[in-house]
Amino acid sequence: MVMAWLFLGILSFLSYSISTSIDKHMMSKKYDVLRTNTLKMLFDGLILLVLGIIFFELNLKVEILIGAFFLGLLYAAAGVAYFTSLRLGEVSKVVPFLQSSEILLTFIAAIIIFQENASIINFLGVALIILGAYAVLSEEQLRLPRLGKLPFLIFLVTLFDVAYWLLAKKLLFDIKPIDLGVGTYLSSAVILFIYQLLFRRKTLEGVPPIMRTMPKIALAAFFGAMGTLLVFSALSIADASDVYPLAGLQSVFIFVIALIFLKEKFCWHRLLGTALVAMGIFCVSL
């Protein structure tokens, strides 16, 4: 069973990293982040819906949809806060702090709320993953974020994301991963659509026509949907304090993909971070 959750967790964050790399490419082409993410959430939900109908016994009862709605609300809120921070610029300086703090807070909160067991070696593993993820995500050099509006927004994203993962773990005690995934993504898409109607009525100039963006958004959505199904499956059979620290592996996968396919600059501190994450994952899995 240990190998099952570990295998599912690694595959999930590999899938997420492919999706995120496609997102990164689309953002470099000046795609509207909110519109793109709304469509991606919709495609994610539809993909899981089709998979659920064909391969699973889909069960979307009212109580399941209510739980998924609140999960989708947290996901959408984190997205809106993150998109707002993008407009402030220099987000890459704070992103390492974001993922590192998310891993730490989720790990500690899962132990406190769900009374999960963790050894000293597990704590050491989380510390290594946090340091490694920070190193991999830091672009030119290691640095701490300055105080201001941007770090405050990143702090909000962290709180929303931690609440998202903890609620997902709680809901997965009674709800199947496929059911929760479908409800969460469709809820997020509806919430983001309503948000844009109310606050983002004007379309950005220079945004690529909607039909040209569809293939890339659909491809990113496929890998995103698979990542969610896999990580929800891992959470359904293992502790959140075991599964979520594997999120540090996503930064490693993105680093490798960006280095090979996007021709990004190689940095030795990122390679060191990759080694730290690998050692940390080994310690967490013990």
Secondary structure, DSSP 8 states (H G I E B T S, - for coil): -HHHHHHHHHHHHHHHHHHHHHHHHHHHTT--HHHHHHHHHHHHHHHHHHHHHHHS-----HHHHHHHHHHHHHHHHHHHHHHHHHTTS-GGGTHHHHHHHHHHHHHHHHHHHH-----HHHHHHHHHHHHHHHHHH-SSS-----SSHHHHHHHHHHHHHHHHHHHHHHHTTTS-HHHHHHHHHHHHHHHHHHHHHHH--S--TT---HHHHHHHHHHHHHHHHHHHHHHHHHHHHS-HHHHGGGGHHHHHHHHHHHHHTS-----HHHHHHHHHHHHHHHHHH-
